[in-house]
Amino acid sequence: MSQKEDSFPTLSFASDHSLLVVFGNGVSRDIHRNVLRLFKLLQSRPPAGLRNIHPAYSSVLISFDPIAAPLKEFELQVRSLLDRLDSVVLPLPRLIEIAVCYDKSVAPDLEFVANHHGLAVDDVIQLHASVEYLVYFVGFTPGFPYLGELADQLATPRLATPRLRVPEGSVAIGGRQTGIYSLPSPGGWRIIGRTPLKLFRPQESSPTLLEIGDYVRFKPISFQTFNNILGEAR
């Protein structure tokens, strides 16, 4: 039986130094707004002992120093912030355009996705680039955005065996999600394109190009343009 909406948020200790706040079940923009509100409150009014904030689709995992703030004391601080949730006015979101090359040389799974759904390759590209995606959260590797909502026609199972190395900038589909690999890493999502833009820039004041709450639109570019942008960035 699913938990009723009016029973959320729930708080539970995930460890002796982390508190999990859950706002609902599944993925929805209403739930996301509460995740984002708490994230902003924790940033602007950090509780004593706060170490890190880890937002996800429907929850926020908060790690803290149990010496600086014992468990129950930290929980009370977070509950106090939750009481202020409705007063948080979220800023207007940024809309960021991400150039993507869908050429088969950088999109090893594009044809599979098209064949899996009985679509032409151009239809997959048009569908993927026709949506303004919400950055639900950033994780997995620094700067990797979890984006929604992917068109139903493109939802595709992950690889049975993940690749050992996915190139930086790879744009991929995993189930009902789409995302961008911010660093070279192992990965099991279906790669349908690649961006020449750097998503993780540790030398800059804002090290990640995308942040929770942003919106993203993909702009198809040619392979030549992709290489030109990549060359300029070096």
Secondary structure, DSSP 8 states (H G I E B T S, - for coil): ----GGG--EEEEEETTEEEEE--SS--HHHHHHHHHHHHHHHHS--TTEEEEEE-SSEEEEEE-TTTS-HHHHHHHHHHHHTTGGG-------EEEEEEE--GGG-TTHHHHHHHHT--HHHHHHHHTTS-EEEEEE-SSTT-EEEE---GGG-B---SS-EEEE-TTEEEEEBTEEEE--SSEEE-SEEEEE--S-SB-TTSSS-BS--TT-EEEEEEE-HHHHHHHHHHH-
